[in-house]
Amino acid sequence: MNPERALPPSYDINFDRQNFNEPLVRRNLETDLGERFNVVISRAQYYFDEHLLKSPGDTKPFVETIKKGIRLIT
């Protein structure tokens, strides 16, 4: 691989070391690698906790993740 064309590291291992949560680490790695290699199909698991959609290994509702993403791009 040409070093000039190498992608910068996007995975933050320090975050996972400080906030270790095995299911979340696995999901973050799968997502990061999928994005890096342009994977067309990905999978996600969600469940309802009362009236909120959540993901295994994540304590906050999925809607909060979406809101954070919207704040970051606006």
Residue pairs with C-beta under 8 A, 6 or more apart in sequence:
7 36
10 32
10 35
10 36
11 28
11 29
11 32
16 24
16 25
16 28
21 57
21 58
22 57
23 56
23 57
23 58
24 57
24 58
26 57
27 44
27 55
27 57
30 42
31 42
33 39
34 42
44 55
45 55
45 56
46 53
46 54
46 55
46 62
47 53
47 54
47 55
47 56
48 54
49 61
52 61
52 62
52 63
53 61
53 62
53 63
54 60
54 61
54 62
55 62
58 65
